[in-house]
Amino acid sequence: MNGLVCACQLLNLILPSSPMFPQPDFCCALTTLADFIANTVQVLINSIRSLALDSPQFIYFNNGYFVRDIDELFRELLQIVVCLCQFVRYIFPISQLTGGGINGGGAFDICCIPMVLTDTLIEVTQLVIVSIISIATYYGSGISFWQITSDQPLLANIGFLVQLDVVLNTFFGSPGGICAAQGRPQGIGGITSCICQIVSLIFPIRQDPAQPIGPNNCPTVDLCCPVRDTGYLVKDILMFTFTAIAGLWQSWSAADNGHCGPGWLQPGQSCSSLPTEPYAFLDFIFCNELTPWELANLPLTPVEQQQQAKCGKALPIIAQFTDIISSCPCQFLALADAWLATYFHGFDCFCGPVDGFFTNLGDLVNAVTTSVVTLIRRINDLRYSG
C-alpha cells in the first residue's frame, strides 16, 4: 500500500496542470479505498461481536449503530467514485472543452451517469439493509419503518416510503435547476439532468452556444422537455403506486386509523360496529383532492383536515402528463408559429395562448382528466352520505 501511495504522489508531481485542465489528486481514490476496507472490517467485527455476545438486545443493530456505520461506508464508496471521476475528467476533459461541467450548469459531464447510477445503487442497498433490520426488529423499533402509528398517522411519512422517495429522487432527479425562472429548467440531479447535458452538448441551441447553460444563457428551445417530464411522471406514478400498496398492509382497524374520533361516527354508531377494511388505502385513494371547502375559503373541520392530509396527490401526475402532450411539443412548434407568422400575420395556430391547438389540448386534457379522476376518487363519499 505504501508503494502505491508513493507512486500516486509521484504522478501528482510529474503530470502537467493548467487552469483549463486542473490536475486531480491521484491519491484520493487510493487513500479512500484504504479507509473503506478498514472500516468494512471494523463493521464486520462489530456485527459478529454483537451477534455472539449481545443476545437478545443486539444493541449494535437495534440502536442504529449498524445503520450509521453502513452510511459511512456508503459515503466512502461514493467518494471513491468521485475521485475516479476526477481522474477520468482529467484524461477526457470534455466538460472544460464545452465550457462548464456539472457545476457549470448544463455542459456535459462524462461522470454524470456513473455518479447517478452509483448513488442510486447505494440508496437502494441502504433501503434493503434497513428493511431487513426493521423486519428483524418489527415488534420493537422496526414497526415505525412499515406501519403508521399514533405519532405518525400519515402513510407518506413511514420509514419505507421516505427511503423509497430518496431512491426515486436520486435516480430521476427533481424539477428546478438552472433556467427554471425562464421556464426551461434543466433539472436538479438524477439521470434526467445527465440526459439534458448530452442534449445540450449535441444541440447547443442557446444564445451563446460556446458558453455553458446559465441564467443568462438559457436554451431557446427546450429539447430536453419530453425526456425530463416523462422521467418525473414515472417517478410520481411509482411513488403514488407504492404508497397505495403500503396502505394495504396497514392495520385494518378503524381505531388504529383514527376513524373513531370525534366527527367520524354517525349518531348511535360505535367504533366496534365499524367494518374491518383497509382504511389507510381507502383514505389515500378514495378522497377529494379538490376540496370545495378550500375553494370557498371556508375553514376545514378537523375531520376534513385529516382527510386532506391522508389523501394521495394525483394532480401533480396529471400536470406532468399535460406538460408532455402540450408544453413539450410547443417547445418545437412555437418556432413554426413564429416562422409562419412572417408570412401570415398573427399566425399562432399551434401554440398561441388563446387559439393554439396544443395549448387548448393541454387545457382540455387537464380539465377532463382531473374531473374523471376526482369523480372516481369521490365514490367513497357515498359511504358517509347516509
C-alpha positions as CSV (number, residue, x, y, z in Angstrom):
1,M,0.0,0.0,0.0
2,N,2.8,2.4,0.8
3,G,4.4,1.8,-2.5
4,L,1.1,2.6,-4.3
5,V,0.8,5.8,-2.3
6,C,4.3,6.8,-3.3
7,A,3.5,6.1,-6.9
8,C,0.4,8.2,-7.0
9,Q,2.2,11.0,-5.2
10,L,4.8,10.8,-8.0
11,L,2.1,11.2,-10.6
12,N,0.8,14.2,-8.8
13,L,4.3,15.8,-9.2
14,I,5.1,14.9,-12.8
15,L,1.7,15.2,-14.7
16,P,1.0,18.7,-16.1
17,S,-1.6,21.0,-14.8
18,S,-3.2,24.2,-16.1
19,P,-6.1,26.5,-15.3
20,M,-8.1,24.9,-18.1
21,F,-7.1,21.3,-17.2
22,P,-6.6,21.3,-13.4
23,Q,-4.7,18.2,-12.1
24,P,-6.7,15.8,-9.9
25,D,-5.4,14.2,-6.7
26,F,-4.4,10.8,-7.8
27,C,-4.0,9.6,-4.2
28,C,-7.7,10.4,-3.5
29,A,-9.2,7.1,-4.6
30,L,-6.4,5.0,-3.1
31,T,-6.5,6.6,0.4
32,T,-10.3,6.5,0.4
33,L,-10.3,2.8,-0.7
34,A,-7.9,2.0,2.2
35,D,-10.3,3.7,4.7
36,F,-13.2,1.9,3.1
37,I,-11.5,-1.5,3.6
38,A,-10.5,-0.8,7.1
39,N,-14.0,0.4,8.1
40,T,-15.6,-2.6,6.4
41,V,-13.5,-4.9,8.5
42,Q,-14.5,-3.0,11.6
43,V,-18.2,-3.2,10.8
44,L,-17.9,-7.0,10.3
45,I,-16.1,-7.3,13.7
46,N,-18.7,-5.2,15.5
47,S,-21.5,-7.3,13.8
48,I,-20.1,-10.6,14.8
49,R,-19.4,-9.4,18.3
50,S,-23.0,-8.2,18.7
51,L,-24.5,-11.4,17.4
52,A,-22.3,-13.6,19.6
53,L,-22.2,-11.6,22.8
54,D,-25.2,-9.2,22.9
55,S,-28.2,-11.5,22.6
56,P,-31.1,-10.7,22.8
57,Q,-30.7,-7.0,23.0
58,F,-28.4,-6.7,19.9
59,I,-27.7,-3.0,20.8
60,Y,-25.4,-2.6,17.7
61,F,-28.3,-3.3,15.4
62,N,-31.4,-2.1,17.4
63,N,-29.9,1.3,18.4
64,G,-28.9,2.4,14.9
65,Y,-25.1,2.0,15.2
66,F,-25.0,-0.6,12.4
67,V,-27.0,1.7,10.0
68,R,-24.8,4.7,11.0
69,D,-21.7,2.7,10.1
70,I,-23.1,1.5,6.9
71,D,-24.0,5.1,6.0
72,E,-20.4,6.0,6.5
73,L,-19.2,3.1,4.3
74,F,-21.6,4.3,1.5
75,R,-20.2,7.8,1.7
76,E,-16.7,6.5,1.4
77,L,-17.7,4.3,-1.6
78,L,-19.3,7.3,-3.3
79,Q,-16.2,9.4,-2.6
80,I,-14.1,6.7,-4.4
81,V,-16.3,7.1,-7.4
82,V,-15.9,10.9,-7.2
83,C,-12.1,10.5,-7.0
84,L,-12.1,8.2,-10.0
85,C,-14.2,10.7,-11.9
86,Q,-11.7,13.4,-11.3
87,F,-9.1,11.3,-13.0
88,V,-11.5,10.5,-15.9
89,R,-12.3,14.2,-16.3
90,Y,-8.6,14.9,-16.5
91,I,-8.0,12.3,-19.2
92,F,-11.2,13.3,-21.1
93,P,-11.7,17.0,-20.5
94,I,-15.0,17.2,-22.4
95,S,-16.6,19.4,-19.7
96,Q,-13.9,22.1,-20.0
97,L,-14.0,22.0,-23.8
98,T,-17.7,22.5,-23.8
99,G,-17.5,25.4,-21.4
100,G,-18.6,24.2,-18.0
101,G,-19.1,20.9,-16.4
102,I,-21.8,19.6,-14.0
103,N,-21.4,22.7,-11.8
104,G,-21.2,25.0,-14.8
105,G,-24.9,24.4,-15.5
106,G,-25.7,22.1,-18.3
107,A,-22.4,21.4,-20.1
108,F,-21.6,17.7,-20.5
109,D,-20.0,15.9,-17.6
110,I,-18.6,12.5,-18.5
111,C,-19.1,11.2,-15.0
112,C,-22.7,12.3,-14.6
113,I,-24.4,9.0,-15.4
114,P,-21.9,6.8,-13.5
115,M,-22.3,9.1,-10.5
116,V,-26.1,8.9,-10.6
117,L,-26.1,5.1,-11.0
118,T,-23.6,4.7,-8.2
119,D,-25.6,7.0,-5.9
120,T,-28.8,5.2,-6.7
121,L,-27.3,1.8,-6.1
122,I,-26.1,3.0,-2.7
123,E,-29.5,4.3,-1.8
124,V,-31.2,1.0,-2.9
125,T,-28.7,-1.1,-0.9
126,Q,-29.3,1.1,2.1
127,L,-33.1,0.6,1.7
128,V,-32.7,-3.2,1.5
129,I,-30.4,-3.3,4.6
130,V,-32.7,-1.0,6.7
131,S,-35.7,-3.1,5.6
132,I,-34.0,-6.3,6.7
133,I,-33.1,-4.8,10.1
134,S,-36.6,-3.4,10.6
135,I,-38.2,-6.8,9.8
136,A,-35.9,-8.5,12.3
137,T,-36.9,-5.9,15.0
138,Y,-40.5,-5.5,13.7
139,Y,-42.2,-5.7,17.1
140,G,-39.7,-3.2,18.6
141,S,-38.2,-0.1,17.0
142,G,-38.7,-1.5,13.4
143,I,-42.5,-1.2,13.4
144,S,-42.4,2.5,12.5
145,F,-40.5,1.7,9.3
146,W,-43.5,-0.2,8.0
147,Q,-46.6,1.0,9.9
148,I,-48.4,4.2,10.6
149,T,-48.6,5.0,14.3
150,S,-50.5,7.4,16.6
151,D,-47.4,9.7,16.5
152,Q,-47.1,9.4,12.7
153,P,-50.5,8.8,11.1
154,L,-49.6,9.7,7.5
155,L,-48.6,7.0,5.0
156,A,-46.1,9.2,3.2
157,N,-44.1,9.6,6.4
158,I,-43.4,5.9,7.3
159,G,-39.8,5.0,7.0
160,F,-40.1,2.6,4.0
161,L,-41.7,5.3,1.8
162,V,-39.4,8.1,3.0
163,Q,-36.4,6.0,1.9
164,L,-38.1,4.9,-1.3
165,D,-38.7,8.6,-2.1
166,V,-35.0,9.2,-1.7
167,V,-34.2,6.4,-4.1
168,L,-36.5,7.7,-6.8
169,N,-35.3,11.3,-6.4
170,T,-31.7,10.2,-6.6
171,F,-32.3,8.4,-9.9
172,F,-34.9,10.6,-11.6
173,G,-33.9,13.9,-10.1
174,S,-36.3,16.7,-9.2
175,P,-37.7,19.7,-11.0
176,G,-36.0,23.1,-11.0
177,G,-32.3,23.9,-11.5
178,I,-30.8,26.4,-13.9
179,C,-33.2,28.3,-16.2
180,A,-36.2,27.4,-14.1
181,A,-37.2,31.0,-13.8
182,Q,-37.1,31.3,-17.6
183,G,-39.4,28.3,-18.0
184,R,-36.7,25.9,-19.3
185,P,-35.5,24.1,-16.1
186,Q,-32.6,21.6,-16.6
187,G,-33.4,19.5,-13.6
188,I,-31.6,19.0,-10.3
189,G,-29.6,15.8,-10.1
190,G,-30.7,12.5,-11.4
191,I,-30.5,10.8,-14.8
192,T,-32.7,13.5,-16.4
193,S,-30.1,16.2,-15.8
194,C,-27.4,13.9,-17.3
195,I,-29.6,13.4,-20.4
196,C,-30.2,17.1,-20.6
197,Q,-26.4,17.7,-20.6
198,I,-26.0,15.3,-23.5
199,V,-28.8,17.0,-25.4
200,S,-27.3,20.5,-24.8
201,L,-23.9,19.2,-26.0
202,I,-25.3,17.8,-29.3
203,F,-27.8,20.6,-29.9
204,P,-26.4,23.8,-28.3
205,I,-29.5,25.9,-29.2
206,R,-28.9,28.8,-26.8
207,Q,-27.9,32.5,-27.1
208,D,-24.2,31.7,-26.9
209,P,-23.5,28.1,-28.0
210,A,-19.8,28.4,-27.0
211,Q,-20.8,29.0,-23.3
212,P,-22.5,26.7,-20.9
213,I,-26.1,27.0,-20.0
214,G,-26.7,29.6,-17.3
215,P,-29.3,32.1,-16.1
216,N,-28.3,34.5,-18.9
217,N,-27.7,31.8,-21.5
218,C,-30.7,29.5,-21.4
219,P,-31.8,27.2,-24.3
220,T,-34.0,29.0,-26.8
221,V,-35.7,25.6,-27.4
222,D,-36.1,23.1,-24.5
223,L,-35.2,19.9,-26.4
224,C,-35.0,18.1,-23.1
225,C,-38.6,18.7,-22.1
226,P,-40.1,15.3,-23.2
227,V,-37.4,13.2,-21.5
228,R,-37.3,15.3,-18.3
229,D,-41.1,15.4,-17.8
230,T,-41.5,11.7,-18.7
231,G,-38.9,10.9,-16.0
232,Y,-40.8,13.0,-13.4
233,L,-44.1,11.4,-14.5
234,V,-42.7,7.9,-14.0
235,K,-41.3,8.9,-10.6
236,D,-44.6,10.4,-9.4
237,I,-46.6,7.3,-10.6
238,L,-44.2,4.9,-8.9
239,M,-44.4,6.9,-5.6
240,F,-48.2,7.1,-5.7
241,T,-48.5,3.3,-6.5
242,F,-46.1,2.2,-3.8
243,T,-47.8,4.5,-1.2
244,A,-51.2,3.0,-2.1
245,I,-49.8,-0.5,-1.8
246,A,-48.3,0.4,1.6
247,G,-51.8,1.3,2.7
248,L,-52.9,-2.3,2.2
249,W,-50.5,-3.7,4.8
250,Q,-51.5,-1.2,7.5
251,S,-53.9,-2.2,10.2
252,W,-57.5,-2.7,9.0
253,S,-58.9,-1.5,12.3
254,A,-60.9,1.8,12.3
255,A,-59.5,2.8,15.7
256,D,-55.9,2.4,14.5
257,N,-56.6,4.7,11.5
258,G,-58.2,7.4,13.5
259,H,-61.8,6.7,12.3
260,C,-63.3,6.6,15.8
261,G,-62.5,10.1,16.8
262,P,-65.0,13.0,17.1
263,G,-66.7,13.7,13.8
264,W,-66.2,10.3,12.3
265,L,-69.0,8.3,13.9
266,Q,-72.7,8.6,13.0
267,P,-75.3,9.1,15.8
268,G,-75.7,5.9,17.7
269,Q,-72.7,4.3,16.0
270,S,-69.9,2.7,18.0
271,C,-66.3,2.1,17.0
272,S,-66.7,-1.7,17.4
273,S,-69.6,-1.7,14.9
274,L,-67.4,-0.3,12.1
275,P,-66.3,-2.9,9.5
276,T,-62.8,-4.2,9.1
277,E,-61.3,-2.8,5.9
278,P,-58.1,-1.2,4.6
279,Y,-58.8,2.3,5.9
280,A,-55.3,3.7,5.1
281,F,-55.6,2.5,1.5
282,L,-59.2,3.9,1.2
283,D,-58.2,7.3,2.8
284,F,-55.3,7.6,0.3
285,I,-57.1,6.5,-2.9
286,F,-60.8,7.5,-2.4
287,C,-60.7,11.1,-1.3
288,N,-61.4,14.6,-2.6
289,E,-58.1,16.2,-3.6
290,L,-60.0,19.3,-4.9
291,T,-61.7,20.5,-1.7
292,P,-64.8,22.6,-2.0
293,W,-64.1,24.0,1.4
294,E,-60.8,25.4,0.3
295,L,-62.2,26.7,-3.0
296,A,-64.9,28.6,-1.0
297,N,-62.2,29.8,1.5
298,L,-64.1,28.2,4.4
299,P,-62.3,26.7,7.3
300,L,-61.9,22.9,7.3
301,T,-63.3,20.8,10.2
302,P,-60.8,18.5,12.0
303,V,-62.2,15.5,10.1
304,E,-61.8,17.3,6.8
305,Q,-58.2,18.3,7.7
306,Q,-57.4,14.7,8.4
307,Q,-59.0,13.6,5.1
308,Q,-56.9,16.1,3.2
309,A,-53.7,15.2,4.9
310,K,-54.2,11.5,4.1
311,C,-55.4,12.0,0.5
312,G,-52.9,10.9,-2.2
313,K,-51.8,13.7,-4.5
314,A,-52.8,12.7,-8.1
315,L,-53.0,16.3,-9.5
316,P,-49.2,16.6,-9.9
317,I,-49.2,13.4,-12.0
318,I,-52.0,14.9,-14.2
319,A,-50.0,18.1,-14.5
320,Q,-46.8,16.2,-15.7
321,F,-48.8,14.3,-18.3
322,T,-50.4,17.5,-19.5
323,D,-47.0,19.1,-19.9
324,I,-45.8,16.2,-22.0
325,I,-48.6,16.4,-24.5
326,S,-48.9,20.2,-24.5
327,S,-46.0,22.3,-23.3
328,C,-43.2,20.0,-24.6
329,P,-44.5,19.9,-28.3
330,C,-44.8,23.7,-28.1
331,Q,-41.1,24.0,-27.5
332,F,-40.7,23.0,-31.1
333,L,-44.0,24.1,-32.7
334,A,-43.7,27.7,-31.3
335,L,-40.8,28.1,-33.7
336,A,-43.2,27.0,-36.5
337,D,-45.7,29.6,-35.3
338,A,-43.0,32.3,-35.4
339,W,-41.9,31.3,-38.9
340,L,-45.4,31.1,-40.4
341,A,-46.2,34.5,-38.7
342,T,-43.7,36.1,-41.0
343,Y,-45.9,35.1,-44.0
344,F,-49.3,35.1,-42.3
345,H,-49.7,38.0,-39.9
346,G,-50.7,36.9,-36.4
347,F,-50.4,33.1,-37.1
348,D,-50.3,31.2,-33.8
349,C,-52.4,28.2,-34.5
350,F,-50.1,25.6,-32.9
351,C,-49.2,27.1,-29.5
352,G,-50.8,30.5,-29.3
353,P,-52.0,31.5,-25.8
354,V,-55.7,31.7,-27.0
355,D,-56.2,29.8,-30.3
356,G,-53.3,27.4,-30.2
357,F,-54.3,23.8,-30.8
358,F,-51.8,22.3,-28.3
359,T,-52.5,25.0,-25.7
360,N,-56.2,24.2,-25.8
361,L,-55.5,20.5,-26.0
362,G,-53.5,20.7,-22.8
363,D,-56.2,22.6,-21.0
364,L,-58.9,20.2,-22.3
365,V,-57.0,17.1,-21.2
366,N,-56.2,18.6,-17.8
367,A,-59.8,19.5,-17.2
368,V,-61.3,16.2,-18.4
369,T,-58.7,14.0,-16.6
370,T,-59.0,16.0,-13.4
371,S,-62.8,15.7,-13.4
372,V,-62.8,12.0,-14.2
373,V,-60.1,11.2,-11.6
374,T,-61.8,13.3,-9.0
375,L,-65.2,11.7,-9.7
376,I,-63.8,8.2,-9.3
377,R,-61.9,9.1,-6.1
378,R,-65.1,10.5,-4.5
379,I,-67.1,7.3,-4.9
380,N,-66.1,6.6,-1.3
381,D,-68.1,9.7,-0.2
382,L,-71.3,7.7,-0.7
383,R,-70.5,5.7,2.4
384,Y,-70.7,8.8,4.6
385,S,-73.6,10.4,2.8
386,G,-76.2,8.4,4.7
